[in-house]
Amino acid sequence: MGEKGTPTVEALIGAVAARHGILFKPDEPAFALVTINEMLLERSARELAEHLDRRLKDFDASVHRVEVRAGKLLAQEVKAAAAELRTELQRDIDAARVNAAELVHRVEAAHGHWALTRWAVIALVFGAALFAGGVWLGHYCL
């Protein structure tokens, strides 16, 4: 093999002789055609590589644009979901506040009812005691 992995002239002569039974000499014009083909093939391969590089750069740019766009869309969705969650939480807080206020009102009403009942009983007991004391004093002291 020669430079860059290309076969040498001797290797080409041997391959043609083995495959086709034709013996070429190193100064045959066919080798000029081989050299021309090799140069054209190298140029085509270089152009193809350049074209592929351009296409890959375009593809990378497109992927980057898609990523940026997807990121923006995702950010918008997250903001919308957060706003909706915030709204739902506020509704729950407001509902809990109303329920707590109602519960406090009920507790105060129940506590007030029992306090009123207790004071009424105490007043009745003291009233009955005063009445009984007055009756006793009236009966035994006068």
C-alpha positions as CSV (number, residue, x, y, z in Angstrom):
1,M,0.0,0.0,0.0
2,G,1.1,3.5,-0.8
3,E,0.5,6.8,1.0
4,K,-3.0,7.4,2.4
5,G,-3.8,3.7,2.1
6,T,-3.9,3.7,-1.7
7,P,-2.5,0.7,-3.4
8,T,0.9,0.9,-5.2
9,V,1.3,0.6,-8.9
10,E,2.8,-2.9,-8.3
11,A,-0.2,-3.9,-6.2
12,L,-2.5,-2.7,-8.9
13,I,-0.6,-4.6,-11.7
14,G,-0.7,-7.7,-9.5
15,A,-4.5,-7.4,-8.8
16,V,-5.3,-6.9,-12.5
17,A,-3.1,-9.8,-13.6
18,A,-4.6,-12.1,-11.0
19,R,-8.2,-11.2,-11.7
20,H,-8.2,-10.6,-15.5
21,G,-5.0,-12.3,-16.7
22,I,-3.8,-9.0,-18.2
23,L,-0.2,-7.8,-17.5
24,F,0.3,-4.1,-17.4
25,K,3.6,-2.2,-17.3
26,P,4.1,0.7,-14.8
27,D,4.3,3.2,-17.6
28,E,0.9,2.2,-19.2
29,P,-1.6,5.0,-20.0
30,A,-4.2,3.1,-17.9
31,F,-2.4,4.2,-14.8
32,A,-2.9,7.8,-15.9
33,L,-6.6,7.1,-15.9
34,V,-6.3,5.5,-12.5
35,T,-4.6,8.7,-11.2
36,I,-7.3,10.9,-12.8
37,N,-10.0,8.8,-11.3
38,E,-8.3,8.9,-7.9
39,M,-8.0,12.7,-8.0
40,L,-11.7,13.0,-9.1
41,L,-12.8,10.6,-6.4
42,E,-10.8,12.6,-3.7
43,R,-12.3,15.9,-4.9
44,S,-15.8,14.3,-4.8
45,A,-15.2,12.9,-1.4
46,R,-14.0,16.4,-0.2
47,E,-17.0,18.1,-1.6
48,L,-19.3,15.5,-0.1
49,A,-17.6,16.0,3.3
50,E,-18.0,19.8,3.1
51,H,-21.6,19.4,2.1
52,L,-22.2,17.0,5.0
53,D,-20.5,19.5,7.4
54,R,-22.7,22.3,6.2
55,R,-25.8,20.1,6.6
56,L,-24.7,19.0,10.0
57,K,-24.2,22.6,11.1
58,D,-27.6,23.5,9.7
59,F,-29.1,20.6,11.6
60,D,-27.4,21.6,14.8
61,A,-28.7,25.1,14.4
62,S,-32.2,23.7,13.8
63,V,-31.9,21.5,16.9
64,H,-30.8,24.5,18.9
65,R,-33.8,26.6,17.7
66,V,-36.1,23.7,18.5
67,E,-34.6,23.4,22.0
68,V,-35.0,27.2,22.6
69,R,-38.6,27.1,21.4
70,A,-39.4,24.0,23.4
71,G,-37.8,25.7,26.5
72,K,-40.0,28.7,26.0
73,L,-43.1,26.6,25.5
74,L,-42.2,24.6,28.6
75,A,-41.6,27.8,30.6
76,Q,-45.0,29.1,29.5
77,E,-46.7,25.9,30.5
78,V,-45.0,25.9,33.9
79,K,-46.0,29.5,34.5
80,A,-49.6,28.7,33.5
81,A,-49.7,25.6,35.8
82,A,-48.2,27.6,38.6
83,A,-50.8,30.3,38.2
84,E,-53.6,27.7,38.2
85,L,-52.1,26.0,41.2
86,R,-51.8,29.4,43.0
87,T,-55.5,30.2,42.2
88,E,-56.6,26.8,43.5
89,L,-54.6,27.2,46.6
90,Q,-56.1,30.7,47.2
91,R,-59.6,29.2,46.7
92,D,-58.8,26.5,49.3
93,I,-57.4,29.1,51.7
94,D,-60.5,31.2,51.3
95,A,-62.8,28.2,51.8
96,A,-60.8,27.2,54.9
97,R,-61.0,30.8,56.2
98,V,-64.8,30.8,55.8
99,N,-65.1,27.4,57.4
100,A,-62.8,28.4,60.3
101,A,-64.8,31.6,60.8
102,E,-68.0,29.6,60.9
103,L,-66.5,27.1,63.3
104,V,-65.3,29.9,65.6
105,H,-68.8,31.5,65.5
106,R,-70.4,28.1,66.4
107,V,-67.9,27.6,69.3
108,E,-68.5,31.1,70.6
109,A,-72.2,30.6,70.3
110,A,-72.0,27.3,72.1
111,H,-69.7,28.7,74.8
112,G,-72.0,31.8,75.2
113,H,-75.0,29.5,75.6
114,W,-73.4,27.4,78.3
115,A,-72.1,30.5,80.0
116,L,-75.5,32.1,80.0
117,T,-77.1,28.9,81.3
118,R,-74.4,28.6,84.0
119,W,-75.0,32.2,85.2
120,A,-78.7,31.8,85.1
121,V,-78.4,28.7,87.3
122,I,-76.1,30.5,89.7
123,A,-78.5,33.5,89.8
124,L,-81.4,31.1,90.5
125,V,-79.5,29.3,93.3
126,F,-78.5,32.6,94.9
127,G,-82.0,34.0,94.4
128,A,-83.4,30.8,96.0
129,A,-80.8,31.1,98.8
130,L,-81.7,34.7,99.5
131,F,-85.4,33.9,99.4
132,A,-84.9,31.0,101.8
133,G,-82.7,33.2,104.0
134,G,-85.3,35.9,104.0
135,V,-88.0,33.4,104.9
136,W,-85.9,31.9,107.6
137,L,-85.0,35.3,109.0
138,G,-88.7,36.4,108.8
139,H,-89.8,33.3,110.5
140,Y,-87.3,33.0,113.4
141,C,-86.1,36.6,113.9
142,L,-89.2,38.6,113.8
